Amino acid sequence: MSQAAPAAHGAQLSPDWELDFFSRPVLDPGGKKRWDLLITATPASEGSHPRFRWVKNCPASTVNSVWLQGALNEALAAAAEHGLGPPRRLRCWRATMRTMVQRAAEAVGLEVIPSRRCYALAEWLSERERDVYPAEEGYMAGPLAPPPQPIRSLPLPLPEAARGDSWAWASLPLDALRESSEWEIGFEGLFPLPVELSGDLVVPGLRLFSRIRSLAIAGWIAGLEPARLEMEGTNLVLEAGLEDRWRLATLAEKEASEVAEAFAAAREAAAGLQFIAVQSEARSERFDGFWLLRDMPDC
């Protein structure tokens, strides 16, 4: 089964796609877990792209890169029928499926980016786990086995060329972030914010400053696929891609302890939302880089 939402008339380059190919809590007639391929377009901001979603069921006995290659071709054809060209990039968030997805995508000419920035996909998966799978025949009720926890690598220091002159903690109300698509931004990573969240909600973040290299630093961070900020011991860490971790700064022990507690509380209160900004100086109204981030499940 496949489905695609209507798009605007006239062919256009599709936004990035987010992909998940994995088993679902539904047993097929043979008693094995059914697999689904889910593909959704990445919206840069509210209303900026036509919505595209595509689903195809896969029997457990045919899970391989050959099946996936054929399914990707079908998805590209479905997008074309709705006036969309191929995506710029294909984001894949499951480390266990990276090799299979990479092999199938390369065969159809798609670039794969291992990334946790699959926010639209995570939202859709939650919808399906809540509303779709429980209504299907063969649904496996009850708690599923948790995914294995990934081994966390030690954070690496930022390369010299990516270090700014200074940095500062920051916060912005959600209402202000809802207008971020209108800001002057060089490299941006925006996504639609949850409509159910109050506009008064305060979202924590980080501002990096560099008078000379701010645009270059923003470009470097953009290539990392930034995912989340956290304090680990005395280190301020940027998690990126699927497993990459970068040390942005090291704080004094007392300050780090206070900051870690405050930042974790602020992030939880903001439904996991965070941001990171790159500017030439604190007074500048331009962002050379600005990324919204949100906590994602490690699976």
N, C-alpha and C positions, 0 to 999 in steps of 0.2 A: 504494500500500500504506500502511495506517495501523495503528498499534498504540497501545494505552494499557494501562498497568499497573493492576491492580485497586485500587480505593480503598475507603475505609470506607463503610458503608451510611449513607444519609441525606444529603441535599444540604447543602453547606456552601460558604462562599466559598473559592475556590481561592487558593493562594499566587500570588505573581508568576510570570509565565512568562518564559522566556528563549528567544529565537528566532534561528535562523540559516537564511537562504535563500540558497543559493550553489551554484556548480557543484562537482561531485565528480570524483574521478579515475576515472570510469567512462564509456566511450563508449556511446551508444545505437546502435541498428541503422543510423541514418543517418550515423554517424561523428562526431556532436557530443557534447560533454560533457553528461551528464545533470545536472539540478539536483535537490536535495533540500530540502524544508522540514522542519526539525527544531524541535520545541517540547518543552521540558522544564520542569517546575515548579521553582521555586527553594526548596530546603529551608532553613528558617531555622536549624535545628540538627538533630542526629541524631534521627530518629524523630518530628519535630514535625509532619510533614504526610504524607499518602499520596503515593506517588510517581506521577507522571504523565509519560509520554513519548508523543510522537506524531510519526509520520513520513509524508510523502507525497512521492512522486517527481513531478518535473515535466520534461517534454520541453523541450529548449532552445528550441524554436520557440514555446512558450507562456509564456515568462518575462515576466510583466507584473503590474501591480497588480490587474488584474481577476481573473486566476487566483489570485493570493495572497489576495484578499478572499474568494473562494469557499472556498479551503482553510482560512482562519481560521474561517469559519462551520462547516466540517466538524469542525475541532478543538474548537470550543465545544460542538458537539453530542456529540462523543465524550466530552468531560469530563463533560457532563451525564449521560450514560449510566452513568458511574462515580461519580455522586453529588457531582460538583464543580460549583460555579458558575463564572462567568467570573472571570478573574484580576483582581487589583487593578491591576496594571500589566504591561506587556509590555516587556521589556528587549531591545534590539537592539545588537549589538556591532560590526557592520561599517559603517564610515562610508560606503562605496560603495553600500550598500543602504538607507541611511536614508530617502531620499525615497520610494522604492517601498513600504517597510514602513509608513511614516507614512501614506501615502495609503490603503493597504489597511486598516490598523488603524482609522483614523478612520471609515471607511465602515461598520465593524461595531461602533463605539462603544468601542474599546479605547484606553487611554492608552499612548503609547510613550515609553519613557525611554531615550535614547542612553546606554549604559553599558558599561564594561568589567567590571562586577561580574556576569559570566555564568560563574561558576565551575562550576556543574553542567553547563552546556552544553559548556564546554571539555573537561571530563572525558569526556563522552559522545562528543564528536567524536574525541577521541584513541582511545577504544575502537573506534569505527567505522572509523577509518583503519587501525587495527591488525588488527581481527578481521573486519569486514564487507566493506569494499570489495575487498580482495585476493581474496576468494572469489567475486566476481561476474564474470559474463561481460562482457568489454569493459574490464576493469580495466587502467589505464595504469600499468604497473610503472616504477620508476625515479624519480629526483628530479623534482619539479615546479618550475616557475619560482617563485622566492620572491615574496611579495606586495610591492608598492611600499612603501617606508618613508614613513610620514607625516611631513609637515613639522612640526617641534616649535616651538610658539610660545614666546615669552619668558614666564616666570612673572609673573603679576600679583600685586601686594601684596594682602594680605587687607584687606577693608573694616574700618574702625575698629571697627564694632560686632561684628566676629567675632574680634577680637584678645583673647587672654587676658592674665592678669597675668604668667604665666611658663610655662615648659615644661621638660621633662626627658626624656632618653633613658631607656628602660626595657627590660626583657626578662622573659619568662615562660616556664616550661617548658611543653611541649606538653600534658602531663598536666593542668596547671592550666587551660589553655585549653579542654580537653575538658569541663570543668565550667562553662564560661562561660554556658550556657543557664540555670543556676541562680542567677546573680548578679543583683543589683539594678541594672538598666540602664534608662535612659530611652529614648533613641534607640539602637537596636542594629542591627548588620549582621553577623550570625553565619552560618556555614555549616559543614556537617560536615567535620571535618578528616580527611585521608587516614589510613586505618586502618593502612597499612603503615609509617608513620613512628613512630619510637621516642618514648615519652613523656618521655624525658630531653632531647630536642631543645630547644634554647633559641631562642625566637622573639623577634626584636628589635622594638622599637616606640617609640612616642612618647606622652607624657602632657602634655596641655594643662590648665592650671589657671586658674580665674577664680572668685573668691568670689561675685561678684554676677551675672555673665552666663553661667555655665557651661551652663545648660540652653538658653539662646538660642543660644549658640555651637554646641552639639551639634545643635540643630535646623537651623542653617544648614549645617553640614557634612553632615548627612544628605541635604539637598537637592542636594548636589553630586555624589552617587554616588562617594565616595572610592575610588580604585583602587590607588595605590601611593605609597610615600615614596621619595625619593632625594635625594642630594646632587648639586648641579650647580654646580661652581665653589665659591663660598663660600655659596651659597644652599641652604637646606633647602626642598625643594619637595614639595607634595602634588599628585599627578596625579589627576584626577577626570573623571567623564563619559567621553567619547570622546577629547577633545583638550584639555580645560581643564587649566591648570597654575597653582598658587597658591604664592606665596612665603610660607612660614611664619616663617622667621627668616634672618638673615644672620650668619655666623660669621667670626671672625678667620681670616686665610688659613692660618696654620699649623694651627689647630684643625680647620678645614674639611678640609684634606688628610688629616689623621689619621682624622677621623670618616668621611670618604667611603670610605676603604679598609676600615675596620673594619665599617661598616654593610653595605657590599656583600658582604663575606665572610660576615657573620652571616646576611644574607638568603639567600645562596646555600646556606649550610649548612642552613638551615631550609626548603629546597625552595621558596623564593620567598615564604614566609609572612612577614607583618608585622602590626602592629596599630597603631591610634591610639585613644587614650582621652581623654575630657574629664571632668574632675572639679572640684569646688569647691575642694578642697585635697588635698595629698598624703596626709593621714591618713584621708580619707574612704573608707568601704567601699562607697559608692555611685558608680556611673558614670552621669553624665548622658548620656554617649554612649560607645559602644564598637564599633569596627568591626574585624573581621578582614579583611586584605587579602592578595592573592596576585598575583604577577607573571603577566601574561597576554600571549600573543603579540599583536603589533601587526598585526592583519589584519582 
